[in-house]
Amino acid sequence: MAVKSVRLSVGSIFPKGPGKIYFYRYQVDGHRKTVSLQTTNRAEALRKAEEFIPIIKATSTEVIAAHVQQAKGFATAKRDLPLSGVWDYYSMHPDRANPATVHEQLQYKDFRRYLLQI
């Protein structure tokens, strides 16, 4: 008995080939697209296909870019840093400019003192 495809809210998944690798097929602007999910496990294929749905349903390029960054792990949660901890956070960053940061640190401290006086 052949394994049938599974319909999702957008598109469907189906196994293909001798290894029965699952693929996700969907339609964008009247064109059919097929993406390999690179798994033979049906539950894992469903999970991977569900990750594509928000990207496919997105209406603007900004929303799509945000979803792609989130999926690739580029997007990180924003932190609320107190002004007193900003320099310590910056000084621990691996991409900081070094040794030119001594002057910037002095300027930052002066700026902080100015803000505290206001």
MOPAC internal coordinates of N, CA, C and O (Angstrom, degrees):
PM7 1SCF
backbone

  N    0.0000 0     0.00 0     0.00 0    0    0    0
  C    1.4461 1     0.00 0     0.00 0    1    0    0
  C    1.5220 1   109.05 1     0.00 0    2    1    0
  O    1.2310 1   120.40 1   -48.38 1    3    2    1
  N    1.2943 1   116.84 1   131.62 1    3    2    1
  C    1.4559 1   122.12 1  -177.97 1    5    3    2
  C    1.5271 1   110.51 1   -76.99 1    6    5    3
  O    1.2310 1   121.38 1   -33.44 1    7    6    5
  N    1.3348 1   114.96 1   146.56 1    7    6    5
  C    1.4546 1   120.50 1   176.88 1    9    7    6
  C    1.5229 1   107.85 1   -81.77 1   10    9    7
  O    1.2310 1   120.57 1   -51.53 1   11   10    9
  N    1.3173 1   116.51 1   128.47 1   11   10    9
  C    1.4581 1   120.94 1  -176.28 1   13   11   10
  C    1.5217 1   110.81 1   -88.76 1   14   13   11
  O    1.2310 1   122.04 1   -15.17 1   15   14   13
  N    1.3064 1   113.71 1   164.83 1   15   14   13
  C    1.4597 1   119.34 1   177.26 1   17   15   14
  C    1.5247 1   109.81 1   -77.70 1   18   17   15
  O    1.2310 1   121.42 1   -20.59 1   19   18   17
  N    1.3201 1   114.88 1   159.41 1   19   18   17
  C    1.4593 1   121.62 1   179.00 1   21   19   18
  C    1.5241 1   107.44 1  -116.20 1   22   21   19
  O    1.2310 1   120.54 1   -57.09 1   23   22   21
  N    1.3273 1   116.57 1   122.91 1   23   22   21
  C    1.4638 1   120.72 1   179.40 1   25   23   22
  C    1.5252 1   109.73 1   -82.67 1   26   25   23
  O    1.2310 1   121.71 1   -41.11 1   27   26   25
  N    1.3213 1   114.34 1   138.89 1   27   26   25
  C    1.4585 1   121.77 1   176.27 1   29   27   26
  C    1.5256 1   108.38 1  -115.54 1   30   29   27
  O    1.2310 1   120.11 1     0.70 1   31   30   29
  N    1.3195 1   117.39 1  -179.30 1   31   30   29
  C    1.4649 1   119.07 1   179.55 1   33   31   30
  C    1.5283 1   111.24 1   -62.14 1   34   33   31
  O    1.2310 1   120.37 1   147.08 1   35   34   33
  N    1.3150 1   116.91 1   -32.92 1   35   34   33
  C    1.4640 1   122.35 1   173.67 1   37   35   34
  C    1.5141 1   106.66 1  -132.98 1   38   37   35
  O    1.2310 1   120.03 1   -66.91 1   39   38   37
  N    1.3160 1   117.54 1   113.09 1   39   38   37
  C    1.4569 1   121.81 1   177.59 1   41   39   38
  C    1.5155 1   113.63 1    83.85 1   42   41   39
  O    1.2310 1   121.47 1    13.14 1   43   42   41
  N    1.3370 1   114.79 1  -166.86 1   43   42   41
  C    1.4595 1   120.46 1  -179.79 1   45   43   42
  C    1.5206 1   109.36 1  -154.51 1   46   45   43
  O    1.2310 1   121.11 1   -19.82 1   47   46   45
  N    1.3390 1   115.48 1   160.18 1   47   46   45
  C    1.4592 1   120.48 1   174.64 1   49   47   46
  C    1.5128 1   108.28 1  -111.38 1   50   49   47
  O    1.2310 1   120.89 1   -30.85 1   51   50   49
  N    1.3309 1   115.91 1   149.15 1   51   50   49
  C    1.4530 1   120.57 1   179.25 1   53   51   50
  C    1.5211 1   108.99 1  -154.28 1   54   53   51
  O    1.2310 1   120.31 1   -31.09 1   55   54   53
  N    1.3533 1   117.01 1   148.91 1   55   54   53
  C    1.4664 1   120.05 1   176.57 1   57   55   54
  C    1.5257 1   110.02 1   -84.52 1   58   57   55
  O    1.2310 1   120.86 1   -28.88 1   59   58   57
  N    1.3299 1   115.96 1   151.12 1   59   58   57
  C    1.4533 1   119.84 1  -177.54 1   61   59   58
  C    1.5258 1   109.18 1  -150.91 1   62   61   59
  O    1.2310 1   121.01 1   -33.96 1   63   62   61
  N    1.3063 1   115.68 1   146.04 1   63   62   61
  C    1.4585 1   121.44 1   173.91 1   65   63   62
  C    1.5149 1   113.49 1    86.18 1   66   65   63
  O    1.2310 1   120.90 1    -3.64 1   67   66   65
  N    1.3376 1   115.89 1   176.36 1   67   66   65
  C    1.4657 1   119.90 1  -176.74 1   69   67   66
  C    1.5273 1   113.14 1   -67.05 1   70   69   67
  O    1.2310 1   119.85 1   149.61 1   71   70   69
  N    1.3413 1   117.89 1   -30.39 1   71   70   69
  C    1.4607 1   120.52 1   179.37 1   73   71   70
  C    1.5075 1   112.78 1   -86.34 1   74   73   71
  O    1.2310 1   120.28 1   177.37 1   75   74   73
  N    1.3287 1   117.06 1    -2.63 1   75   74   73
  C    1.4706 1   123.81 1  -179.02 1   77   75   74
  C    1.5329 1   111.25 1    55.79 1   78   77   75
  O    1.2310 1   121.20 1  -131.90 1   79   78   77
  N    1.3214 1   115.30 1    48.10 1   79   78   77
  C    1.4592 1   120.84 1   175.53 1   81   79   78
  C    1.5244 1   108.24 1   -76.33 1   82   81   79
  O    1.2310 1   120.82 1   -42.35 1   83   82   81
  N    1.3315 1   116.03 1   137.65 1   83   82   81
  C    1.4618 1   120.71 1  -177.99 1   85   83   82
  C    1.5268 1   111.05 1   -82.41 1   86   85   83
  O    1.2310 1   121.70 1   -36.87 1   87   86   85
  N    1.3309 1   114.35 1   143.13 1   87   86   85
  C    1.4543 1   123.14 1   177.03 1   89   87   86
  C    1.5168 1   108.48 1  -124.76 1   90   89   87
  O    1.2310 1   120.84 1   -26.67 1   91   90   89
  N    1.3268 1   116.00 1   153.33 1   91   90   89
  C    1.4534 1   122.46 1   177.30 1   93   91   90
  C    1.5208 1   107.60 1  -114.58 1   94   93   91
  O    1.2310 1   120.52 1   -56.56 1   95   94   93
  N    1.3194 1   116.61 1   123.44 1   95   94   93
  C    1.4625 1   121.89 1  -179.65 1   97   95   94
  C    1.5230 1   108.57 1  -115.99 1   98   97   95
  O    1.2310 1   121.38 1   -48.49 1   99   98   97
  N    1.3309 1   114.96 1   131.51 1   99   98   97
  C    1.4631 1   121.29 1   178.46 1  101   99   98
  C    1.5221 1   108.36 1  -145.18 1  102  101   99
  O    1.2310 1   120.96 1    -7.13 1  103  102  101
  N    1.3235 1   115.77 1   172.87 1  103  102  101
  C    1.4544 1   120.92 1  -176.18 1  105  103  102
  C    1.5311 1   109.63 1  -126.09 1  106  105  103
  O    1.2310 1   120.85 1   -49.51 1  107  106  105
  N    1.3456 1   115.97 1   130.49 1  107  106  105
  C    1.4596 1   122.15 1   178.36 1  109  107  106
  C    1.5176 1   108.23 1  -129.90 1  110  109  107
  O    1.2310 1   120.50 1   -56.23 1  111  110  109
  N    1.3126 1   116.64 1   123.77 1  111  110  109
  C    1.4719 1   122.43 1   179.69 1  113  111  110
  C    1.5240 1   112.14 1    51.66 1  114  113  111
  O    1.2310 1   120.23 1  -140.06 1  115  114  113
  N    1.3090 1   117.17 1    39.94 1  115  114  113
  C    1.4570 1   121.55 1   177.51 1  117  115  114
  C    1.5173 1   114.64 1    79.76 1  118  117  115
  O    1.2310 1   119.67 1  -177.92 1  119  118  117
  N    1.3216 1   118.24 1     2.08 1  119  118  117
  C    1.4608 1   121.65 1   179.02 1  121  119  118
  C    1.5256 1   109.36 1  -109.54 1  122  121  119
  O    1.2310 1   120.74 1   -48.10 1  123  122  121
  N    1.3125 1   116.20 1   131.90 1  123  122  121
  C    1.4498 1   121.87 1  -179.74 1  125  123  122
  C    1.5267 1   109.63 1   -83.05 1  126  125  123
  O    1.2310 1   120.43 1   -50.03 1  127  126  125
  N    1.3237 1   116.79 1   129.97 1  127  126  125
  C    1.4647 1   123.07 1   179.43 1  129  127  126
  C    1.5190 1   108.51 1  -119.16 1  130  129  127
  O    1.2310 1   120.58 1   -37.48 1  131  130  129
  N    1.3352 1   116.50 1   142.52 1  131  130  129
  C    1.4570 1   121.82 1   177.51 1  133  131  130
  C    1.5211 1   108.57 1  -128.89 1  134  133  131
  O    1.2310 1   120.73 1   -49.83 1  135  134  133
  N    1.3403 1   116.20 1   130.17 1  135  134  133
  C    1.4584 1   122.23 1  -178.37 1  137  135  134
  C    1.5209 1   108.60 1  -125.29 1  138  137  135
  O    1.2310 1   120.66 1   -46.93 1  139  138  137
  N    1.3328 1   116.33 1   133.07 1  139  138  137
  C    1.4594 1   120.28 1   176.50 1  141  139  138
  C    1.5195 1   109.26 1   -74.82 1  142  141  139
  O    1.2310 1   120.37 1   -47.50 1  143  142  141
  N    1.3179 1   116.90 1   132.50 1  143  142  141
  C    1.4582 1   121.67 1   177.26 1  145  143  142
  C    1.5240 1   111.22 1   -91.87 1  146  145  143
  O    1.2310 1   120.13 1   173.46 1  147  146  145
  N    1.3174 1   117.36 1    -6.54 1  147  146  145
  C    1.4615 1   125.55 1   174.40 1  149  147  146
  C    1.5197 1   113.10 1    53.10 1  150  149  147
  O    1.2310 1   121.27 1  -134.57 1  151  150  149
  N    1.3155 1   115.17 1    45.43 1  151  150  149
  C    1.4543 1   120.58 1   175.64 1  153  151  150
  C    1.5221 1   109.01 1  -150.55 1  154  153  151
  O    1.2310 1   120.99 1   -26.95 1  155  154  153
  N    1.3166 1   115.72 1   153.05 1  155  154  153
  C    1.4615 1   120.76 1   175.36 1  157  155  154
  C    1.5254 1   110.90 1  -105.41 1  158  157  155
  O    1.2310 1   120.38 1   176.56 1  159  158  157
  N    1.3155 1   116.88 1    -3.44 1  159  158  157
  C    1.4575 1   122.64 1  -179.55 1  161  159  158
  C    1.5297 1   109.10 1   -89.71 1  162  161  159
  O    1.2310 1   120.73 1   -54.45 1  163  162  161
  N    1.3230 1   116.21 1   125.55 1  163  162  161
  C    1.4658 1   120.93 1  -175.98 1  165  163  162
  C    1.5283 1   112.63 1   -65.37 1  166  165  163
  O    1.2310 1   120.09 1   137.94 1  167  166  165
  N    1.3329 1   117.43 1   -42.06 1  167  166  165
  C    1.4668 1   120.61 1  -179.17 1  169  167  166
  C    1.5245 1   110.92 1   -65.00 1  170  169  167
  O    1.2310 1   120.60 1   138.76 1  171  170  169
  N    1.3192 1   116.46 1   -41.24 1  171  170  169
  C    1.4620 1   120.32 1   178.36 1  173  171  170
  C    1.5290 1   110.68 1   -67.07 1  174  173  171
  O    1.2310 1   120.67 1   143.08 1  175  174  173
  N    1.3295 1   116.33 1   -36.92 1  175  174  173
  C    1.4635 1   120.70 1   177.82 1  177  175  174
  C    1.5292 1   110.28 1   -63.69 1  178  177  175
  O    1.2310 1   120.06 1   138.76 1  179  178  177
  N    1.3170 1   117.48 1   -41.24 1  179  178  177
  C    1.4686 1   120.93 1   177.21 1  181  179  178
  C    1.5248 1   110.94 1   -61.51 1  182  181  179
  O    1.2310 1   120.76 1   136.55 1  183  182  181
  N    1.3340 1   116.15 1   -43.45 1  183  182  181
  C    1.4619 1   120.64 1  -179.70 1  185  183  182
  C    1.5320 1   110.85 1   -63.09 1  186  185  183
  O    1.2310 1   120.60 1   134.72 1  187  186  185
  N    1.3369 1   116.46 1   -45.28 1  187  186  185
  C    1.4683 1   120.30 1  -179.90 1  189  187  186
  C    1.5262 1   111.58 1   -65.63 1  190  189  187
  O    1.2310 1   120.40 1   141.75 1  191  190  189
  N    1.3203 1   116.84 1   -38.25 1  191  190  189
  C    1.4667 1   120.21 1   179.61 1  193  191  190
  C    1.5251 1   110.78 1   -67.51 1  194  193  191
  O    1.2310 1   119.95 1   143.04 1  195  194  193
  N    1.3217 1   117.70 1   -36.96 1  195  194  193
  C    1.4669 1   121.42 1   178.67 1  197  195  194
  C    1.5239 1   111.33 1   -62.82 1  198  197  195
  O    1.2310 1   120.05 1   152.42 1  199  198  197
  N    1.3395 1   117.51 1   -27.58 1  199  198  197
  C    1.4603 1   120.64 1   178.63 1  201  199  198
  C    1.5327 1   111.68 1   -69.31 1  202  201  199
  O    1.2310 1   120.00 1   154.60 1  203  202  201
  N    1.3332 1   117.61 1   -25.40 1  203  202  201
  C    1.4591 1   121.45 1   179.95 1  205  203  202
  C    1.5295 1   112.62 1   -78.70 1  206  205  203
  O    1.2310 1   119.87 1   154.34 1  207  206  205
  N    1.3153 1   117.86 1   -25.66 1  207  206  205
  C    1.4634 1   121.87 1  -171.04 1  209  207  206
  C    1.5289 1   113.35 1   -59.19 1  210  209  207
  O    1.2310 1   118.28 1   133.91 1  211  210  209
  N    1.3589 1   120.88 1   -46.09 1  211  210  209
  C    1.4688 1   118.33 1   179.01 1  213  211  210
  C    1.5245 1   112.94 1   -61.47 1  214  213  211
  O    1.2310 1   120.07 1   146.22 1  215  214  213
  N    1.3220 1   117.47 1   -33.78 1  215  214  213
  C    1.4660 1   120.87 1   179.37 1  217  215  214
  C    1.5217 1   109.99 1   -68.09 1  218  217  215
  O    1.2310 1   120.54 1   137.98 1  219  218  217
  N    1.3214 1   116.57 1   -42.02 1  219  218  217
  C    1.4639 1   120.79 1  -178.36 1  221  219  218
  C    1.5293 1   110.94 1   -68.73 1  222  221  219
  O    1.2310 1   120.22 1   143.22 1  223  222  221
  N    1.3264 1   117.19 1   -36.78 1  223  222  221
  C    1.4621 1   121.20 1  -178.71 1  225  223  222
  C    1.5271 1   112.84 1   -79.56 1  226  225  223
  O    1.2310 1   119.38 1   167.21 1  227  226  225
  N    1.3227 1   118.79 1   -12.79 1  227  226  225
  C    1.4655 1   122.11 1  -177.03 1  229  227  226
  C    1.5249 1   110.48 1   -63.32 1  230  229  227
  O    1.2310 1   121.41 1   -34.18 1  231  230  229
  N    1.3294 1   114.91 1   145.82 1  231  230  229
  C    1.4626 1   119.75 1  -175.34 1  233  231  230
  C    1.5229 1   113.56 1  -102.66 1  234  233  231
  O    1.2310 1   119.46 1   157.13 1  235  234  233
  N    1.3264 1   118.63 1   -22.87 1  235  234  233
  C    1.4637 1   119.76 1  -177.82 1  237  235  234
  C    1.5233 1   110.80 1  -123.64 1  238  237  235
  O    1.2310 1   120.86 1   -19.51 1  239  238  237
  N    1.3163 1   115.96 1   160.49 1  239  238  237
  C    1.4633 1   120.46 1  -178.91 1  241  239  238
  C    1.5208 1   111.74 1   -68.06 1  242  241  239
  O    1.2310 1   119.65 1   150.39 1  243  242  241
  N    1.3413 1   118.28 1   -29.61 1  243  242  241
  C    1.4604 1   120.87 1   178.89 1  245  243  242
  C    1.5213 1   110.67 1   -66.33 1  246  245  243
  O    1.2310 1   120.77 1   138.29 1  247  246  245
  N    1.3262 1   116.13 1   -41.71 1  247  246  245
  C    1.4574 1   120.56 1   178.92 1  249  247  246
  C    1.5253 1   110.04 1   -65.89 1  250  249  247
  O    1.2310 1   120.41 1   137.71 1  251  250  249
  N    1.3196 1   116.82 1   -42.29 1  251  250  249
  C    1.4638 1   121.02 1   179.00 1  253  251  250
  C    1.5244 1   110.04 1   -62.84 1  254  253  251
  O    1.2310 1   120.03 1   135.94 1  255  254  253
  N    1.3267 1   117.55 1   -44.06 1  255  254  253
  C    1.4631 1   121.08 1   179.63 1  257  255  254
  C    1.5224 1   111.11 1   -61.86 1  258  257  255
  O    1.2310 1   120.22 1   140.50 1  259  258  257
  N    1.3262 1   117.19 1   -39.50 1  259  258  257
  C    1.4616 1   120.50 1   178.48 1  261  259  258
  C    1.5209 1   111.14 1   -64.77 1  262  261  259
  O    1.2310 1   120.08 1   138.28 1  263  262  261
  N    1.3378 1   117.45 1   -41.72 1  263  262  261
  C    1.4614 1   120.68 1   178.45 1  265  263  262
  C    1.5221 1   111.09 1   -64.85 1  266  265  263
  O    1.2310 1   120.21 1   138.66 1  267  266  265
  N    1.3178 1   117.20 1   -41.34 1  267  266  265
  C    1.4679 1   120.66 1  -179.51 1  269  267  266
  C    1.5245 1   110.25 1   -65.81 1  270  269  267
  O    1.2310 1   119.98 1   137.17 1  271  270  269
  N    1.3289 1   117.64 1   -42.83 1  271  270  269
  C    1.4618 1   120.13 1   178.36 1  273  271  270
  C    1.5202 1   111.21 1   -63.06 1  274  273  271
  O    1.2310 1   120.25 1   140.02 1  275  274  273
  N    1.3046 1   117.14 1   -39.98 1  275  274  273
  C    1.4588 1   121.10 1   178.05 1  277  275  274
  C    1.5171 1   110.65 1   -63.78 1  278  277  275
  O    1.2310 1   120.41 1   136.24 1  279  278  277
  N    1.3336 1   116.82 1   -43.76 1  279  278  277
  C    1.4608 1   120.85 1  -178.65 1  281  279  278
  C    1.5211 1   111.67 1   -66.23 1  282  281  279
  O    1.2310 1   120.13 1   142.74 1  283  282  281
  N    1.3084 1   117.36 1   -37.26 1  283  282  281
  C    1.4613 1   120.88 1  -179.25 1  285  283  282
  C    1.5230 1   112.30 1   -81.84 1  286  285  283
  O    1.2310 1   120.27 1   171.85 1  287  286  285
  N    1.3103 1   117.08 1    -8.15 1  287  286  285
  C    1.4551 1   120.33 1   178.53 1  289  287  286
  C    1.5174 1   113.66 1    85.56 1  290  289  287
  O    1.2310 1   119.75 1  -167.27 1  291  290  289
  N    1.3290 1   118.08 1    12.73 1  291  290  289
  C    1.4507 1   120.54 1   179.52 1  293  291  290
  C    1.5187 1   111.57 1   -79.23 1  294  293  291
  O    1.2310 1   120.19 1   149.57 1  295  294  293
  N    1.2951 1   117.25 1   -30.43 1  295  294  293
  C    1.4611 1   120.71 1  -178.33 1  297  295  294
  C    1.5255 1   108.97 1   -80.79 1  298  297  295
  O    1.2310 1   120.78 1   -46.76 1  299  298  297
  N    1.2977 1   116.12 1   133.24 1  299  298  297
  C    1.4546 1   120.63 1   178.59 1  301  299  298
  C    1.5223 1   108.55 1  -122.51 1  302  301  299
  O    1.2310 1   121.45 1   -21.82 1  303  302  301
  N    1.2956 1   114.83 1   158.18 1  303  302  301
  C    1.4571 1   119.86 1   178.78 1  305  303  302
  C    1.5282 1   109.19 1   -68.80 1  306  305  303
  O    1.2310 1   120.72 1   -40.10 1  307  306  305
  N    1.3180 1   116.23 1   139.90 1  307  306  305
  C    1.4560 1   120.29 1   179.45 1  309  307  306
  C    1.5185 1   109.36 1   -77.64 1  310  309  307
  O    1.2310 1   121.44 1   -35.95 1  311  310  309
  N    1.3263 1   114.85 1   144.05 1  311  310  309
  C    1.4548 1   120.40 1   179.91 1  313  311  310
  C    1.5251 1   109.66 1  -107.73 1  314  313  311
  O    1.2310 1   121.38 1   -34.27 1  315  314  313
  N    1.2953 1   114.96 1   145.73 1  315  314  313
  C    1.4534 1   120.44 1   171.13 1  317  315  314
  C    1.5222 1   106.85 1   -97.54 1  318  317  315
  O    1.2310 1   120.91 1   -75.96 1  319  318  317
  N    1.3287 1   115.86 1   104.04 1  319  318  317
  C    1.4579 1   120.68 1  -179.55 1  321  319  318
  C    1.5180 1   109.60 1   -99.14 1  322  321  319
  O    1.2310 1   120.41 1   -44.52 1  323  322  321
  N    1.3184 1   116.83 1   135.48 1  323  322  321
  C    1.4622 1   117.51 1   171.79 1  325  323  322
  C    1.5244 1   108.61 1   -70.15 1  326  325  323
  O    1.2310 1   120.77 1   -27.47 1  327  326  325
  N    1.3065 1   116.13 1   152.53 1  327  326  325
  C    1.4569 1   120.53 1  -177.59 1  329  327  326
  C    1.5274 1   111.54 1   -59.06 1  330  329  327
  O    1.2310 1   120.30 1   149.58 1  331  330  329
  N    1.3148 1   117.03 1   -30.42 1  331  330  329
  C    1.4655 1   120.17 1  -179.42 1  333  331  330
  C    1.5316 1   112.17 1   -71.01 1  334  333  331
  O    1.2310 1   119.56 1   159.05 1  335  334  333
  N    1.3327 1   118.45 1   -20.95 1  335  334  333
  C    1.4599 1   120.54 1  -177.66 1  337  335  334
  C    1.5083 1   114.92 1  -102.14 1  338  337  335
  O    1.2310 1   120.13 1  -177.93 1  339  338  337
  N    1.3328 1   117.36 1     2.07 1  339  338  337
  C    1.4636 1   120.67 1  -176.05 1  341  339  338
  C    1.5215 1   111.34 1   -65.52 1  342  341  339
  O    1.2310 1   120.25 1   133.51 1  343  342  341
  N    1.3364 1   117.13 1   -46.49 1  343  342  341
  C    1.4643 1   118.88 1  -177.12 1  345  343  342
  C    1.5253 1   111.46 1   -64.81 1  346  345  343
  O    1.2310 1   119.79 1   140.37 1  347  346  345
  N    1.3173 1   118.01 1   -39.63 1  347  346  345
  C    1.4703 1   120.71 1   178.34 1  349  347  346
  C    1.5220 1   110.72 1   -62.22 1  350  349  347
  O    1.2310 1   120.70 1   140.11 1  351  350  349
  N    1.3145 1   116.27 1   -39.89 1  351  350  349
  C    1.4661 1   120.22 1   178.33 1  353  351  350
  C    1.5276 1   110.42 1   -64.74 1  354  353  351
  O    1.2310 1   120.56 1   136.39 1  355  354  353
  N    1.3360 1   116.54 1   -43.61 1  355  354  353
  C    1.4633 1   120.53 1   179.90 1  357  355  354
  C    1.5308 1   111.13 1   -65.51 1  358  357  355
  O    1.2310 1   120.07 1   138.94 1  359  358  357
  N    1.3226 1   117.48 1   -41.06 1  359  358  357
  C    1.4649 1   120.19 1  -176.14 1  361  359  358
  C    1.5256 1   112.30 1   -67.28 1  362  361  359
  O    1.2310 1   119.66 1   159.60 1  363  362  361
  N    1.3237 1   118.25 1   -20.40 1  363  362  361
  C    1.4685 1   121.41 1   177.96 1  365  363  362
  C    1.5240 1   112.41 1   -88.31 1  366  365  363
  O    1.2310 1   120.07 1   169.86 1  367  366  365
  N    1.3383 1   117.48 1   -10.14 1  367  366  365
  C    1.4647 1   120.61 1  -176.56 1  369  367  366
  C    1.5242 1   110.20 1   -71.63 1  370  369  367
  O    1.2310 1   119.73 1   -45.66 1  371  370  369
  N    1.3426 1   118.12 1   134.34 1  371  370  369
  C    1.4675 1   120.14 1  -176.59 1  373  371  370
  C    1.5303 1   113.93 1   -69.93 1  374  373  371
  O    1.2310 1   118.97 1   159.99 1  375  374  373
  N    1.3293 1   119.57 1   -20.01 1  375  374  373
  C    1.4619 1   121.72 1  -177.22 1  377  375  374
  C    1.5294 1   113.35 1   -98.09 1  378  377  375
  O    1.2310 1   120.02 1  -165.32 1  379  378  377
  N    1.3094 1   117.56 1    14.68 1  379  378  377
  C    1.4621 1   119.24 1  -177.97 1  381  379  378
  C    1.5332 1   110.12 1   -72.43 1  382  381  379
  O    1.2310 1   121.16 1   -23.05 1  383  382  381
  N    1.3185 1   115.39 1   156.95 1  383  382  381
  C    1.4608 1   121.15 1   177.28 1  385  383  382
  C    1.5266 1   108.41 1   -80.28 1  386  385  383
  O    1.2310 1   120.72 1   -56.05 1  387  386  385
  N    1.2969 1   116.22 1   123.95 1  387  386  385
  C    1.4526 1   120.45 1  -177.28 1  389  387  386
  C    1.5166 1   108.38 1  -133.67 1  390  389  387
  O    1.2310 1   115.87 1   -43.66 1  391  390  389
  N    1.2681 1   125.45 1   136.34 1  391  390  389
  C    1.4628 1   133.48 1     5.35 1  393  391  390
  C    1.5266 1   113.55 1   -92.96 1  394  393  391
  O    1.2310 1   119.41 1  -168.47 1  395  394  393
  N    1.3141 1   118.72 1    11.53 1  395  394  393
  C    1.4631 1   121.82 1  -177.04 1  397  395  394
  C    1.5192 1   112.66 1   -70.19 1  398  397  395
  O    1.2310 1   119.56 1  -178.68 1  399  398  397
  N    1.3054 1   118.44 1     1.32 1  399  398  397
  C    1.4630 1   120.53 1  -174.84 1  401  399  398
  C    1.5183 1   113.52 1   -83.38 1  402  401  399
  O    1.2310 1   119.42 1   172.19 1  403  402  401
  N    1.3301 1   118.71 1    -7.81 1  403  402  401
  C    1.4653 1   120.11 1  -179.83 1  405  403  402
  C    1.5278 1   110.02 1   -63.46 1  406  405  403
  O    1.2310 1   120.23 1   134.05 1  407  406  405
  N    1.3076 1   117.17 1   -45.95 1  407  406  405
  C    1.4671 1   121.12 1   179.36 1  409  407  406
  C    1.5310 1   110.96 1   -64.54 1  410  409  407
  O    1.2310 1   120.41 1   138.46 1  411  410  409
  N    1.3252 1   116.83 1   -41.54 1  411  410  409
  C    1.4642 1   120.46 1   178.97 1  413  411  410
  C    1.5254 1   111.25 1   -64.17 1  414  413  411
  O    1.2310 1   120.51 1   144.41 1  415  414  413
  N    1.3305 1   116.64 1   -35.59 1  415  414  413
  C    1.4562 1   119.70 1   178.98 1  417  415  414
  C    1.5303 1   110.25 1   -65.41 1  418  417  415
  O    1.2310 1   120.37 1   138.66 1  419  418  417
  N    1.3163 1   116.90 1   -41.34 1  419  418  417
  C    1.4655 1   120.01 1   177.86 1  421  419  418
  C    1.5265 1   110.95 1   -64.36 1  422  421  419
  O    1.2310 1   120.15 1   138.35 1  423  422  421
  N    1.3283 1   117.32 1   -41.65 1  423  422  421
  C    1.4664 1   120.54 1   177.49 1  425  423  422
  C    1.5253 1   110.92 1   -63.87 1  426  425  423
  O    1.2310 1   120.49 1   140.38 1  427  426  425
  N    1.3166 1   116.66 1   -39.62 1  427  426  425
  C    1.4633 1   120.36 1   179.75 1  429  427  426
  C    1.5254 1   110.44 1   -63.94 1  430  429  427
  O    1.2310 1   120.41 1   136.79 1  431  430  429
  N    1.3397 1   116.83 1   -43.21 1  431  430  429
  C    1.4652 1   119.90 1   179.71 1  433  431  430
  C    1.5302 1   110.92 1   -63.18 1  434  433  431
  O    1.2310 1   120.18 1   139.53 1  435  434  433
  N    1.3434 1   117.27 1   -40.47 1  435  434  433
  C    1.4668 1   120.23 1   176.56 1  437  435  434
  C    1.5263 1   110.93 1   -63.26 1  438  437  435
  O    1.2310 1   120.46 1   138.62 1  439  438  437
  N    1.3060 1   116.73 1   -41.38 1  439  438  437
  C    1.4652 1   121.39 1   178.99 1  441  439  438
  C    1.5277 1   110.74 1   -63.07 1  442  441  439
  O    1.2310 1   120.61 1   138.84 1  443  442  441
  N    1.3198 1   116.44 1   -41.16 1  443  442  441
  C    1.4700 1   120.50 1   178.71 1  445  443  442
  C    1.5255 1   110.91 1   -63.89 1  446  445  443
  O    1.2310 1   120.98 1   136.60 1  447  446  445
  N    1.3316 1   115.73 1   -43.40 1  447  446  445
  C    1.4661 1   119.19 1   177.90 1  449  447  446
  C    1.5326 1   110.87 1   -60.82 1  450  449  447
  O    1.2310 1   120.85 1   140.12 1  451  450  449
  N    1.3237 1   115.99 1   -39.88 1  451  450  449
  C    1.4679 1   121.02 1   178.51 1  453  451  450
  C    1.5300 1   110.65 1   -62.57 1  454  453  451
  O    1.2310 1   120.29 1   135.50 1  455  454  453
  N    1.3305 1   117.05 1   -44.50 1  455  454  453
  C    1.4677 1   120.16 1  -179.88 1  457  455  454
  C    1.5222 1   112.03 1   -65.68 1  458  457  455
  O    1.2310 1   120.22 1   146.14 1  459  458  457
  N    1.3123 1   117.18 1   -33.86 1  459  458  457
  C    1.4633 1   120.06 1   179.20 1  461  459  458
  C    1.5307 1   111.62 1   -70.86 1  462  461  459
  O    1.2310 1   120.32 1   153.68 1  463  462  461
  N    1.3324 1   117.00 1   -26.32 1  463  462  461
  C    1.4676 1   120.43 1   179.26 1  465  463  462
  C    1.5221 1   112.45 1   -77.50 1  466  465  463
  O    1.2310 1   119.91 1   156.18 1  467  466  465
  N    1.2904 1   117.78 1   -23.82 1  467  466  465
  C    1.4684 1   121.31 1  -177.13 1  469  467  466
  C    1.5039 1   111.38 1   -70.99 1  470  469  467
  O    1.2310 1   120.10 1   180.00 1  471  470  469

